[in-house]
Amino acid sequence: MNPDAQYVLLLLERSDQQASITGQQVLLDISNMRGVAGARLYGNLTDRQRAASSMYIEPTTWPIVVVFPPHGDRMQRLHWGSWRTSPVMRAVNDYLRKRMLPLVPPTYNRDLESSLWQSLSHDVQLVEGELNGDKMAALREYVGVLAKYYPGEQRVVRKLHQLLHWLWGRNATTLQEFSVKLTGKPDQPHGNDTYISDVVGWVACRGSQPRYRGYTCGLWQMFHSLTVAAEAANRSMNSGLQSSPSSPATDPLEVLHAMRSFVRHFFGCQVCRQNFLNHESVTMETDVHDHEGAMLWMWRVHNSVNRRLSGAFSEDPLSPKVQFPVESACPLCHGKVGWRPGDVLYYLRQMYGAGNIV
Ligand SMILES: Cc1cc2nc3c(=O)[nH]c(=O)nc-3n(C[C@H](O)[C@H](O)[C@H](O)COP(=O)(O)OP(=O)(O)OC[C@H]3O[C@@H](n4cnc5c(N)ncnc54)[C@H](O)[C@@H]3O)c2cc1C
């Protein structure tokens, strides 16, 4: 079953041949949809009637297609009676379109990689003296979560593994040594397949003027995508272990700790560093108990920074600071009495998941 599924469709059908072919076609169509999983239930009349009654459905005409929405919301009967693929899929599509639209904007490799490059080639280079002690530990922690969860191109992931391996082999290093290792020059020429591009450019993070957006925008996106990747990895590990999907098999604070260490020791924006360490990051340990909590924590903290910076000098007038995601982008995220965290999680997975990185 699709592990990202939020909506589960159940097809209750007769077990004759026509029904089962249509059922298979519908399941095949559903398997291409993000966030949806499907299952068929067929058997003798008594079994089907029993299943339908347990869902409080009057078992009159077969087939019956029901949907189970996320967060224990009410199950709904979408379709019954006609067993042709097109009316079934129309009913399914109409329902999902109302619930899940609009689709999220893509996350761009170029934004992620440019920020990654700047963080390692510029910010790390700002430290005074050697990279040793806490600074070395922070760098290992940062490169470590990147090597594990960076969702972009494989050549970048290979380079991160190479860097991590090298960092683990020493207690201290000079900035120059690290820079040589990062750029691969002069003793390790760039392979075609193991490097981080030093060409910096922005797509979604492009500001209306060069002084706006760019690096910190891509950095936020990278941190969000790391929490999403860690949650996905934890879920797939748990499914192998047959335990509850929410119980952490890996440390849910791993990415957040690495982010905090990066900000503390390397982040070049002094004011960001002070605000983040003194205010925003203090709730990390008390608020986060699982991987979904880590995704939500990052989202909340980012929104509180957005609130603080709304109208500030650094705000790009063409990209005003908003509480994310705005209602038109994710109507379901906004409930009558505040945010609906389950739908926010869904939105974050959609936006920052590996499948949405282009
Ligand atoms: C840790 C940290 C602390 C910072 N602190 C400061 C500070 O104190 N003072 C200061 O002037 N600048 C600070 N910045 C920079 C600032 O937050 C913005 O990055 C910068 O102003 C550029 O803004 P932007 O419009 O590109 O959007 P950004 O806020 O950088 O957001 C980038 C993109 O992320 C998405 N997004 C927005 N909000 C959320 C959310 N809640 N959850 C998920 N995705 C979201 C949107 O697609 C957005 O375009 C900080 C940056 C970081 C990484």
The ligand as an ORCA input file, in Angstrom:
! r2SCAN-3c Opt
* xyz 0 1
  C      17.073     29.565     10.719
  C      16.817     30.907     10.073
  C      16.561     32.030     10.852
  C      16.369     33.277     10.276
  N      16.183     34.385     11.064
  C      16.087     35.625     10.497
  C      16.010     36.801     11.288
  O      16.022     36.738     12.525
  N      15.963     38.000     10.648
  C      15.955     38.110      9.289
  O      15.908     39.224      8.742
  N      16.007     36.995      8.500
  C      16.061     35.768      9.068
  N      16.139     34.649      8.274
  C      15.962     34.780      6.835
  C      14.441     34.819      6.508
  O      13.733     33.846      7.274
  C      14.139     34.532      5.045
  O      14.801     33.368      4.642
  C      14.530     35.658      4.109
  O      13.901     36.857      4.513
  C      14.082     35.330      2.662
  O      12.675     35.172      2.677
  P      11.841     34.489      1.528
  O      10.767     35.420      1.115
  O      12.727     33.989      0.462
  O      11.094     33.225      2.224
  P      11.641     32.257      3.298
  O      11.059     32.639      4.630
  O      13.116     32.147      3.219
  O      10.968     30.886      2.867
  C      11.437     30.152      1.744
  C      10.302     29.387      1.152
  O       9.851     28.404      2.095
  C       8.438     28.236      1.999
  N       7.887     28.504      3.335
  C       7.596     29.693      3.908
  N       7.149     29.489      5.159
  C       7.160     28.156      5.385
  C       6.802     27.336      6.486
  N       6.328     27.856      7.620
  N       6.945     26.010      6.363
  C       7.399     25.460      5.224
  N       7.757     26.173      4.145
  C       7.639     27.514      4.216
  C       7.926     29.198      0.953
  O       7.819     28.496     -0.265
  C       9.052     30.209      0.857
  O       9.128     30.783     -0.423
  C      16.366     33.392      8.860
  C      16.607     32.253      8.055
  C      16.843     31.039      8.658
  C      17.128     29.835      7.785
*
